[in-house]
Every structure is written in C-alpha cells, then in structure tokens.
C-alpha cells in the first residue's frame, strides 16, 4: 500500500471513522509514507 503513495502530493480520506483509521494505520509503512508527504503534520 505504501508504494502506491510514491509520487503523490496529497492524500484525502473522505468520511469514515477517523479513530479506526488511525488505529489501523498507526506504526505501518503506509503511515510513514503519508507523514513523509510535503505539508504533512
């Protein structure tokens, strides 16, 4: 999944349970890839 983020400039999560999403992504390569995007907090 994290490789799919190569070259993107942003990620949008439209709806859903944000706490569940955070729990699922926490500590994964995908979370690190999202945090490495320009402008990420």
Buried (B, 14 or more C-beta within 10 A) or exposed (E): EEEEBEEEEEEEEEEEEEEEEEEEBEEEEBBEBBEEEEEEE
